[in-house]
């Protein structure tokens, strides 16, 4: 289920942050983006450890790049 992945929650929090920043610019307040991102990442990390969320899986292409060190390598060339 996609809603239980950390990638989903990090992406959602990023979208919410952009919305809050836009509203903040209109109203006249600023948001510390780095502070917000650290809080959300920490919360997701704790939820992964507790077992509520599952870590986002790497794609097969990421695995090929990691093992070969070649980012231009096509996944079909390896198999």
C-alpha positions, 0 to 999 in steps of 0.5 A: 500500500503506497500510503504506508511508504516513507516516500509518500509521506515525504512527498506529501509533506513537501507539497504541503510545505510549498502550499504553506510557503505560498500562503505565507508569502501572501500573508507575510510570514516565512517558514524555515524549510530546512527545519520543517524537512528535518522534523518530517524526516525524523518522524518518518524515521521513527515510524519506520522503526516502530513498524507503522511505515515501510521504507521506500524501496529502491528501483531495479535501476538504482540497484544496477547503478549502485553495483556497476557505478555507471549511471548511463547503463540501461537496465536491459543491458545487465540482464 
